[in-house]
Amino acid sequence: MLEHVNLSLVNWARAQFALTAMYHWLFVPLTLGLTFLCAFFETIYVKTGKEEWKALTRFWMKLFGINFAIGVATGIILEFEFGTNWANYSWMVGDIFGAPLAIEGIVAFFLEATFFAVMFFGWNRVSKDFHLFSTWMVAIGSNLSALWILVANGWMQYPTGMVFNPDTARFEMHNFFDVILSPYAISKFTHATTSGFALSSLFVIAVSSWYLARRRHVLMARRSIAVASVFGLLASLLLGLTGDEAAFMDGKHQPMKLAAMEGLWDGANNAPVVALGIVNGMKKPGDFHEPFVYSLKIPGLLSILANRQPGSFVPGINDLVFGNQERGITGAEQKIEMGRRAAKSLAAYKNAKKAGDIQKASAALDEFNKYRNYFGYGFLKAPEDAVPPVSITFYSFHMMVAVGTGMILIFLLYLFTTARGTVEQATWLYPFGVLFFFLAYMAGEAGWVVAEVGRQPWAIQGLLPVSIARTDIAPDNVKLTFFMFLATFTLLLIAEVKIMLKQIQIGPEEVK
Amino acid sequence: MKRNIFRRITNFYVEGLKSMTLGRTLWKIIAIKLFIIFFVFKIFFFPDMFEKHFRTDSEKAEHVMEVLARVPGTIPAPHIRKSTDRR
């Protein structure tokens, strides 16, 4: 399999970005959800005045603090990579990303930095209510930070609210609200944050189950499970709804991604969802290989998911590559042709402007505007280049959905046993609680693989392929920093796990 | 009065930092990490390529336009040219 891996510069740069983003995402979801859980625990403490809830809150807050400290600033490296490995891209999107990232910085600094200190240093030094307010502000602030990053990501998936300026070679923001209220941005934000809520709930459940199995801190563990299983259940149900919305958006704006997610090569009415399948890795666009070695399908479900219309047509990879006149689908082949016309017009515009020929420049610009929506396709060498890696996208998507469905059951079981007062006896459930915590991490990472690998070859959907977004630098530089990051992040992860395990071993403070 | 508030806020942070136990270890990790990120990675391994090679925004724009205006198979990909190369 490795002989097929293309180790060119662009792929090293992509691998490095994927590595840093995936490591970053080990810390982020736990922060997003654990802050809210701490806020719930503390709210109960303030309402009831019981010191046990305070000890419980302080314990989870400590684990949150460890995760936050180890994870903080790991995302900055992604911004370094933009400037070094993706300089063309960085220049082109600077105007779009500037505002959301600046807001993120300000919000993160003022909300998190200010109230974070009160949350940790303020016990018994500020009033109970102000402390609780600070905890809520940290929860809201950290989730709002994620909003702005996900707005930027949503824009890459569905570029809107902008115009391309051929004089500056930049995408310029035309409508701020179109960018921040883009359905993709909202879908990304809700799906990513709810996945963090579910994962954090499983973290609390896993640690608490460990205590219950050892008959330590039983009351704290039971109470933690009660809150986490309710929060986790609501989050995982919302996760399913937001996931459905994300798939619907893909059907509308990224049909190639949706087709790859389901391994759908030939479009069909009443298209099925593959419940279980082994992808045929030999399959290529336009050939006669079977798409699956084995598959178990649910007829018609994909049509409902993609179009919310039973029996409707869902385009397959072949339709999107070669076009489907009957269905009015423009194939990548035609889009490449139109994209090349756009690129040629842009070159003509540039030359005419240099020569001072305003009339010619204006005609070239008109021609460019006619084809600008297909601009990115002009850089693809062949229609097949528009197809993302199908196996990776398919397996990642199905793994994510399977774990997402399984976690609903786990939360239900914990909630049911808690409600019946039998969670202490349900020792058979604990290994599943722990297992699903790790599976949830894998599912979260798989979700990002679906989102990002599934939209290849694009850095900006349809407008800029990764091969043009990259900087022309020596691949050895990227390889070197790739392994440096791997070492640094692994050390950080080991540090986090070690400190976390030690604190879990110590457990919460005893209530006097 | 203003001075008093300022002092109270400063004391809040100073006393909070002093009373840390696990927090001390975490701050050390944060400090080492930030040093590695900003003083090793950023300075030695992650230069802003455009800032390094171009002096003005119009030079950056011109470079990107050269990349964008080429059609595969017709015009070779331009390499980053430094500002000094043009003089």
Interface residues (C-beta under 8 A of the other chain):
Chain A: K62 G65 I66 A69 I70 V72 A73 I76 I77 F80 E81 G83 T84 A87 N88 S90 W91 M92 A117 F120 F121 G122 R125 P166 D167 T168 A169 R170 R340 A343 K344 L346 A347 K350 G378 F379 L380 K381 I468 T471 D472 I473 N477 L480 T481 M484 T488 L492 A495 I499 Q503
Chain B: F12 Y13 E15 G16 L17 S19 L22 G23 T25 L26 W27 I29 I30 K33 L34 I36 I37 F41 K42 F45 F46 P47 D48 M49 F50 E51 D57 K60 A61 E62 H63 V64 M65 V67 L68 A69 R70 V71 P72 G73 I75 A77 P78 H79 I80
